[in-house]
Amino acid sequence: MAAYLIANLQVHDQATFARYGEQVAPIIAARGGRYLVRGGTVTPAEGDAGLRRVVIVEFPDMATARDFYGSGEYAPLLALRVSASTGTVAFVEGLSA
């Protein structure tokens, strides 16, 4: 069953965040992940959801999503992202086929 990493970020350092984005994409792809949303324009329909820069990454399953996030390969990039932004990250299970 697919799983999703969903991030809602406010970027404070665009240059550092751009470096993060360039380096993280190959790591995501190597684990079978793919971007579904990567910071497009947010247009509220009802209320203020507090959405800023939304990123949704689909992984084959929850174990793979968590493995990516907790990996030694991602750790230095996570530190880079945290230095350039604030926000929230969550894992969400998809629907079973």
FITI-593249 format. One line per field, with one value per residue (C-alpha): residue number from 1; x, y, z; residue in one letter. Coordinates in pm, 1 decimal. Example, Ala and Ser with C-alpha at 12.3 -4.5 7.8 and 13.67 -1.06 7.14 Angstrom:
num (1	2) $
x (1230.0	1367.0) $
y (-450.0	-106.0) $
z (780.0	714.0) $
residuo (A	S) $
! end
This chain:
num (1	2	3	4	5	6	7	8	9	10	11	12	13	14	15	16	17	18	19	20	21	22	23	24	25	26	27	28	29	30	31	32	33	34	35	36	37	38	39	40	41	42	43	44	45	46	47	48	49	50	51	52	53	54	55	56	57	58	59	60	61	62	63	64	65	66	67	68	69	70	71	72	73	74	75	76	77	78	79	80	81	82	83	84	85	86	87	88	89	90	91	92	93	94	95	96	97) $
x (0.0	140.5	239.7	289.3	529.2	349.6	540.0	410.2	709.4	786.4	1119.1	1342.7	1660.0	1580.6	1939.4	1998.5	1657.8	1733.5	2052.7	1847.2	1594.1	1860.8	2026.4	1718.7	1541.6	1782.7	1760.3	1380.8	1388.1	1636.8	1380.8	1099.3	953.6	804.2	688.8	315.4	328.6	642.8	569.3	305.7	72.2	-170.4	-519.8	-745.2	-1105.1	-1233.5	-1068.5	-698.8	-532.6	-197.3	-46.9	272.1	506.4	338.8	533.7	377.9	600.4	456.3	653.2	571.4	485.2	513.8	830.8	1008.3	887.3	1010.2	1334.7	1401.3	1335.1	1545.0	1832.4	2191.1	2188.9	1905.6	2029.4	2264.4	1998.3	1738.8	1973.9	2011.1	1632.2	1576.9	1835.1	1647.4	1283.5	1030.9	717.0	563.7	619.7	387.7	349.0	5.4	-102.3	-271.7	-575.8	-539.0	-606.1) $
y (0.0	339.8	585.6	958.3	1200.6	1533.8	1848.3	2200.1	2432.2	2799.1	2863.3	3129.5	3075.7	3019.5	2950.7	2680.4	2528.5	2511.8	2316.2	2080.1	2029.2	1944.1	1688.5	1519.0	1433.3	1152.0	996.1	994.0	841.6	572.9	451.8	438.3	769.1	1030.1	1384.8	1443.9	1803.4	2011.3	2363.0	2478.1	2769.1	2711.0	2850.6	2818.8	2720.1	2732.3	2873.1	2914.8	2574.8	2736.0	2583.4	2744.2	2533.1	2194.3	1886.1	1542.3	1245.9	903.5	596.8	231.6	166.0	308.6	117.3	269.4	620.8	591.7	430.7	726.9	981.6	801.4	706.7	812.7	927.4	1173.9	1294.5	1568.5	1688.5	1696.3	1921.0	2141.9	2165.5	2244.7	2523.2	2677.6	2626.6	2556.4	2350.8	2010.1	1667.8	1367.5	1019.7	915.6	570.6	549.2	346.5	-25.1	-134.4) $
z (0.0	-96.9	173.2	153.0	312.3	341.1	432.6	492.0	502.6	533.4	363.3	521.8	316.9	-50.8	-161.6	100.6	37.3	-336.2	-260.9	-45.1	-325.0	-579.8	-352.5	-207.4	-534.5	-634.7	-286.0	-306.0	-655.3	-547.7	-291.3	-545.3	-433.0	-659.7	-610.9	-646.6	-522.9	-496.6	-379.1	-626.1	-562.2	-273.9	-333.9	-28.0	-96.1	263.8	573.4	637.0	642.0	713.4	400.1	273.7	60.0	33.4	-71.1	-116.0	-196.2	-272.8	-164.2	-236.5	129.7	480.5	563.3	263.4	348.2	705.5	593.4	364.6	640.8	899.2	670.7	718.3	358.1	427.0	768.7	641.0	399.1	674.9	872.8	566.0	521.4	888.3	866.3	574.1	675.0	947.7	924.8	968.1	813.9	844.5	699.5	571.7	456.8	118.7	25.3	-26.4	-383.2) $
residuo (M	A	A	Y	L	I	A	N	L	Q	V	H	D	Q	A	T	F	A	R	Y	G	E	Q	V	A	P	I	I	A	A	R	G	G	R	Y	L	V	R	G	G	T	V	T	P	A	E	G	D	A	G	L	R	R	V	V	I	V	E	F	P	D	M	A	T	A	R	D	F	Y	G	S	G	E	Y	A	P	L	L	A	L	R	V	S	A	S	T	G	T	V	A	F	V	E	G	L	S	A) $
! end
